[in-house]
Amino acid sequence: PPTDGGTTPPTDGGTTPPTDGGTTPPTDGGVNPPTDGGTTPPTDGGVNPPTDGGTTPPTDGGTTPPTDG
């Protein structure tokens, strides 16, 4: 007798979570020694951009053909 191929279920791709970029701390410039006097300006740490996780596409399960007995 032939076997019924049936169907293969699709898989749910789901989503990839984004990563939090966080912040880079600024550096303290401090003070230059007496020969110069002045001050060293601090550096601006700014913000790191987060990464977009996007979406993983689902796979199409399709149909398994029956076998001819």
Protein Blocks (a to p, Z undefined) as FASTA:
>chain_A
ZZdebjaddddebjaddddebjaddddebjadfklopacddddebjaddddebjadddde
bjaddddZZ
